[in-house]
Amino acid sequence: MVTESSATVVQRGRPQPRSGANIIRAAHGEFRVTDLERSRAFYVDVLGFHESERTPDALYLRGLEERDHHSLVLRLATSAGAGHLSFRVGTDDDLSRLERHFREGGLSPRRVEHGVEPGQGRALRVQDPFGLPLEFVAEIEQRERLLQRFDLYRGAQVMRFDHFNCQMPDVNAGYAWYAHQLGFGCSEYTVADDGQLWATWLQRKQNVHDIALMNGVGPRVHHLGFWVTDPMSVLRACDVLAASGWAASIERGPGRHGLSNAFFLYLRDPDGNRIELYASDYLLADPDWEPIRWTLDDPRRATFWGHAAPASWFNEAALCESIETGELLPTSAPVLRDRPQHVT
């Protein structure tokens, strides 16, 4: 299916998906963790995620405004890493369309029956052409929305899951596949000196992104992004982390990106998996929006203001799991190697 690897033209709005499936939004992400109790202390006790369910080998967490059973899965494993990246689709028929489309394109999707993952119906998992472990699901169990349960607010007051940020060796091919095969629109993008895509922010819901594809060693997941209401929520998280002995988990920020306008904070969980707390992005509602173009030389792109990112933020990311074997996948070097890695 990756037949457009040289494509660099980013179009307005969202193209019609060749799969024929209606992908609604990024739904949840899964991290591998080595100690559930330690992970719960970080995510639930300190940051304020809410626990929907616990099994012997996993925690299922959600934000305050989310009705879905979970938006973050922490699964017990022998090492850190990224499990699956889940997208919500409109109906079960969309799962069938995607399965047929992937098989016709030479991929090997795998069905996940109802109830295998607590809180959701049947799903479809596939390794995309670049190695990212994707999941698509239509039915998700609903829980009480806690938005107005102000008595339960604590920590960062996380509202909802927002996006995946991933690294891959060939962003041009990645953009072509996600845009034309799955119907993702581009909100912003960065080009290298020769005009090749260095990074692209892709969306299905009406904000900046559901998934960002970044030039780099891959496949890897750089971070999962969670939306909070305002910059004060980000600052409160810093205060709570410091007061509870977790200040060392703050990797970068607070600050503001030029890309996406996000007010951000990057954290590393006890296993080194990275999350972003994210506020103040913007709406994309019209079908003819013009993607914003950035160049690598623009200093406002990654850091509109704030301290410089540490080397770990550029160089470290979560390895991806095989949907077939559960083993972590090997990585490849990026096609474009003339600049340091940049991620937002």
C-alpha positions as CSV (number, residue, x, y, z in Angstrom):
1,M,0.0,0.0,0.0
2,V,3.0,2.3,0.4
3,T,3.2,3.4,-3.2
4,E,3.4,7.1,-2.7
5,S,6.6,7.4,-0.7
6,S,7.9,10.3,-2.8
7,A,4.7,12.4,-2.2
8,T,5.3,15.7,-0.5
9,V,2.2,17.6,-1.5
10,V,0.0,18.3,1.6
11,Q,-3.6,19.0,0.6
12,R,-6.3,21.1,2.3
13,G,-9.0,19.4,4.4
14,R,-9.4,15.7,4.7
15,P,-9.2,13.4,1.6
16,Q,-11.7,10.7,1.1
17,P,-10.4,7.5,2.7
18,R,-9.7,4.7,0.2
19,S,-10.6,2.2,2.9
20,G,-14.2,3.5,2.9
21,A,-14.1,3.5,6.8
22,N,-15.1,6.3,9.1
23,I,-12.3,6.8,11.6
24,I,-13.6,9.2,14.3
25,R,-10.7,9.9,16.6
26,A,-7.8,8.6,18.6
27,A,-9.4,6.6,21.4
28,H,-6.7,5.2,23.8
29,G,-3.1,4.1,24.0
30,E,-1.5,1.2,25.8
31,F,1.9,1.3,27.6
32,R,3.9,-1.7,28.8
33,V,4.9,-1.2,32.5
34,T,6.9,-3.4,34.8
35,D,5.1,-2.6,38.1
36,L,1.4,-1.9,38.3
37,E,1.4,-0.5,41.8
38,R,4.2,1.9,41.0
39,S,2.5,2.9,37.8
40,R,-0.8,3.4,39.6
41,A,0.9,5.7,42.2
42,F,2.1,7.9,39.4
43,Y,-0.9,8.0,37.1
44,V,-3.8,7.8,39.6
45,D,-2.5,9.0,43.0
46,V,-0.4,11.9,41.6
47,L,-1.7,12.9,38.2
48,G,-5.3,12.2,38.9
49,F,-6.4,9.7,36.3
50,H,-9.4,7.6,37.3
51,E,-9.3,3.9,37.5
52,S,-12.2,2.2,35.6
53,E,-11.0,-1.4,36.0
54,R,-8.1,-3.5,37.2
55,T,-7.2,-7.0,36.2
56,P,-4.2,-9.0,37.4
57,D,-2.1,-7.8,34.5
58,A,-3.5,-4.3,33.6
59,L,-5.0,-1.0,34.7
60,Y,-7.7,0.8,32.7
61,L,-7.7,4.5,33.3
62,R,-9.7,7.5,32.0
63,G,-9.9,11.3,32.3
64,L,-12.6,13.4,34.0
65,E,-14.7,14.2,31.0
66,E,-14.5,10.8,29.3
67,R,-17.4,8.4,29.2
68,D,-15.4,5.7,27.5
69,H,-14.3,2.9,29.8
70,H,-10.6,3.8,29.3
71,S,-8.3,6.0,27.4
72,L,-5.0,4.6,28.8
73,V,-4.1,1.0,29.4
74,L,-1.1,0.1,31.5
75,R,-0.3,-3.5,30.9
76,L,2.2,-5.6,32.9
77,A,5.2,-6.6,30.9
78,T,8.9,-7.5,31.2
79,S,10.0,-4.1,29.8
80,A,8.6,-0.7,28.9
81,G,7.2,0.1,25.4
82,A,4.0,0.8,23.4
83,G,1.3,-1.8,23.1
84,H,-1.4,-0.7,20.7
85,L,-2.7,2.7,19.5
86,S,-6.4,2.6,19.3
87,F,-8.8,4.6,17.1
88,R,-12.6,4.7,17.4
89,V,-14.6,4.0,14.2
90,G,-18.2,4.6,13.5
91,T,-19.7,1.1,13.3
92,D,-18.7,-2.5,13.1
93,D,-19.1,-2.3,9.4
94,D,-16.1,0.1,9.4
95,L,-14.1,-2.7,11.0
96,S,-15.0,-5.0,8.1
97,R,-14.1,-2.4,5.5
98,L,-10.8,-1.8,7.2
99,E,-10.0,-5.5,7.4
100,R,-10.8,-6.0,3.7
101,H,-8.8,-2.9,2.7
102,F,-5.7,-4.0,4.8
103,R,-5.7,-7.5,3.4
104,E,-6.0,-6.2,-0.2
105,G,-3.0,-4.0,0.6
106,G,-0.8,-6.8,1.7
107,L,-1.2,-6.3,5.5
108,S,-2.2,-8.9,8.0
109,P,-5.0,-7.6,10.3
110,R,-6.0,-9.6,13.4
111,R,-9.4,-9.7,14.9
112,V,-9.8,-9.2,18.6
113,E,-13.1,-10.6,19.9
114,H,-15.5,-8.8,22.2
115,G,-14.3,-8.7,25.8
116,V,-10.7,-9.7,25.2
117,E,-9.9,-6.1,26.2
118,P,-12.2,-5.1,29.1
119,G,-14.6,-2.4,28.4
120,Q,-14.8,-2.7,24.6
121,G,-16.4,-4.7,21.8
122,R,-14.7,-6.5,19.0
123,A,-11.7,-4.8,17.5
124,L,-9.2,-5.0,14.6
125,R,-5.5,-4.8,15.1
126,V,-2.9,-4.3,12.4
127,Q,0.8,-3.4,12.1
128,D,0.8,-0.4,9.8
129,P,3.3,-0.5,6.9
130,F,5.8,1.3,9.1
131,G,5.4,-1.0,12.1
132,L,3.1,1.0,14.4
133,P,0.6,-1.3,16.2
134,L,-2.8,0.1,15.4
135,E,-6.2,-0.9,16.8
136,F,-9.7,0.1,15.5
137,V,-12.8,-0.4,17.7
138,A,-16.4,0.6,17.3
139,E,-18.1,-0.2,20.7
140,I,-16.7,1.0,24.0
141,E,-18.4,0.6,27.4
142,Q,-19.7,3.8,28.8
143,R,-19.0,5.0,32.4
144,E,-20.1,8.0,34.5
145,R,-18.7,11.3,33.2
146,L,-16.9,12.9,36.1
147,L,-16.6,16.4,34.6
148,Q,-18.8,18.0,37.3
149,R,-17.6,15.8,40.1
150,F,-15.3,18.5,41.3
151,D,-14.8,16.7,44.6
152,L,-12.8,14.1,42.7
153,Y,-10.5,16.5,40.9
154,R,-6.8,16.1,41.8
155,G,-3.4,16.2,40.4
156,A,-3.3,17.5,36.8
157,Q,-7.1,17.2,36.4
158,V,-6.7,15.3,33.1
159,M,-9.8,15.7,31.0
160,R,-9.3,13.4,28.0
161,F,-6.9,11.6,25.7
162,D,-5.9,13.6,22.7
163,H,-3.2,12.2,20.4
164,F,-0.4,9.8,19.6
165,N,3.1,11.1,18.6
166,C,5.1,8.6,16.6
167,Q,8.5,8.3,14.9
168,M,9.1,6.6,11.6
169,P,11.9,6.6,9.0
170,D,9.9,7.9,6.1
171,V,7.3,10.6,6.9
172,N,6.5,11.2,3.2
173,A,5.3,7.6,2.9
174,G,3.6,7.8,6.3
175,Y,1.6,10.9,5.3
176,A,0.6,9.4,2.0
177,W,-0.8,6.3,3.7
178,Y,-2.6,7.9,6.6
179,A,-4.1,10.7,4.4
180,H,-5.1,8.7,1.3
181,Q,-5.8,5.2,2.7
182,L,-7.4,6.3,6.0
183,G,-8.6,9.8,5.3
184,F,-6.6,11.8,7.8
185,G,-6.3,15.6,7.2
186,C,-3.2,17.6,7.9
187,S,-3.3,20.6,10.2
188,E,0.4,21.5,10.3
189,Y,3.6,20.2,8.8
190,T,7.4,20.7,8.7
191,V,9.6,20.5,5.6
192,A,13.3,19.8,5.4
193,D,15.6,21.9,3.2
194,D,14.8,19.8,0.1
195,G,11.1,20.1,0.6
196,Q,10.6,16.6,1.9
197,L,8.2,16.2,4.9
198,W,10.0,16.1,8.2
199,A,6.9,15.9,10.3
200,T,3.1,16.1,9.9
201,W,0.2,16.5,12.3
202,L,-2.8,14.5,11.2
203,Q,-6.3,14.6,12.4
204,R,-9.8,13.1,12.2
205,K,-11.5,14.9,15.1
206,Q,-11.7,18.7,14.8
207,N,-8.6,19.8,16.6
208,V,-4.9,19.8,15.7
209,H,-4.1,16.1,15.7
210,D,-5.0,12.6,16.5
211,I,-1.6,11.3,15.4
212,A,1.7,13.1,14.6
213,L,4.3,11.4,12.4
214,M,7.9,12.5,13.0
215,N,11.1,11.9,11.2
216,G,13.3,9.6,13.2
217,V,14.3,6.1,14.2
218,G,11.2,4.0,14.1
219,P,8.8,2.5,14.5
220,R,8.6,4.2,18.0
221,V,6.0,6.0,20.0
222,H,7.4,9.3,21.3
223,H,4.4,10.1,23.6
224,L,0.8,9.9,24.3
225,G,-0.9,13.3,24.7
226,F,-3.6,14.1,27.2
227,W,-5.7,17.3,27.1
228,V,-6.1,19.4,30.2
229,T,-8.3,22.5,30.4
230,D,-5.8,25.3,30.8
231,P,-2.1,26.2,31.6
232,M,-2.9,26.3,35.3
233,S,-3.6,22.6,35.1
234,V,-0.2,22.1,33.7
235,L,1.4,24.2,36.4
236,R,-0.6,22.5,39.1
237,A,0.7,19.2,37.9
238,C,4.3,20.5,38.3
239,D,3.5,21.5,41.9
240,V,1.9,18.3,42.8
241,L,4.7,16.2,41.2
242,A,7.3,18.2,43.1
243,A,5.5,18.0,46.4
244,S,4.9,14.3,46.2
245,G,8.5,13.4,45.3
246,W,8.1,13.0,41.5
247,A,9.8,16.2,40.3
248,A,12.4,14.1,38.5
249,S,9.7,12.8,36.2
250,I,9.4,16.2,34.5
251,E,11.4,16.0,31.3
252,R,10.5,19.1,29.4
253,G,8.4,22.2,30.1
254,P,6.3,24.0,30.9
255,G,6.4,25.9,27.7
256,R,4.6,26.6,24.5
257,H,5.0,25.1,21.1
258,G,4.7,27.2,17.9
259,L,3.3,24.1,16.2
260,S,-0.2,23.5,17.5
261,N,0.0,26.5,19.9
262,A,0.1,23.9,22.7
263,F,1.0,24.8,26.3
264,F,2.9,21.6,27.2
265,L,4.6,19.5,29.8
266,Y,6.4,16.3,29.1
267,L,6.6,13.6,31.8
268,R,8.3,10.2,32.0
269,D,6.5,7.5,34.0
270,P,8.3,5.1,36.3
271,D,9.2,2.9,33.3
272,G,10.3,5.8,31.1
273,N,7.2,5.9,28.9
274,R,6.5,9.5,28.0
275,I,3.2,11.4,28.2
276,E,2.4,15.0,27.4
277,L,-0.1,17.2,29.3
278,Y,-1.5,19.5,26.6
279,A,-3.6,22.6,26.6
280,S,-4.6,25.6,24.4
281,D,-4.6,24.0,20.9
282,Y,-7.3,25.2,18.4
283,L,-10.4,24.1,16.4
284,L,-10.4,22.8,12.8
285,A,-14.0,22.7,11.7
286,D,-14.1,23.7,8.1
287,P,-13.5,21.3,5.2
288,D,-11.1,23.6,3.3
289,W,-8.6,24.6,6.0
290,E,-5.1,25.4,4.8
291,P,-2.4,23.3,6.6
292,I,0.3,25.5,8.3
293,R,3.7,25.0,6.8
294,W,6.9,25.3,9.0
295,T,10.6,25.0,8.1
296,L,13.2,23.4,10.3
297,D,15.0,26.7,10.5
298,D,12.1,28.5,12.2
299,P,13.0,28.8,15.9
300,R,9.4,29.2,17.0
301,R,8.3,25.9,15.5
302,A,9.1,23.5,18.4
303,T,9.6,26.1,21.1
304,F,7.6,29.3,20.9
305,W,9.0,29.9,24.3
306,G,10.5,27.8,27.1
307,H,13.7,26.0,28.0
308,A,15.5,23.9,25.4
309,A,14.6,20.3,25.4
310,P,17.1,17.8,26.9
311,A,18.8,15.2,24.6
312,S,16.6,12.4,26.0
313,W,13.5,14.1,24.5
314,F,15.1,13.9,21.0
315,N,16.7,10.6,21.3
316,E,14.5,8.3,23.4
317,A,11.1,6.9,22.6
318,A,9.1,3.7,23.3
319,L,9.6,0.6,21.1
320,C,6.5,-0.8,19.5
321,E,5.1,-4.2,20.1
322,S,4.2,-6.8,17.5
323,I,0.5,-7.5,17.3
324,E,1.3,-11.1,16.4
325,T,4.1,-12.1,18.9
326,G,4.0,-9.4,21.6
327,E,7.7,-8.9,21.1
328,L,9.2,-5.5,20.7
329,L,10.0,-4.7,17.1
330,P,13.4,-3.7,15.7
331,T,13.9,-0.2,14.3
332,S,15.3,1.4,11.2
333,A,17.2,4.7,10.7
334,P,15.4,7.6,9.2
335,V,15.5,8.4,5.5
336,L,16.3,12.1,6.2
337,R,19.4,12.3,8.3
338,D,20.8,15.8,7.7
339,R,19.4,17.3,10.9
340,P,18.9,16.3,14.6
341,Q,15.5,14.7,15.4
342,H,12.8,17.3,16.2
343,V,9.5,16.2,17.8
344,T,6.5,18.2,19.0
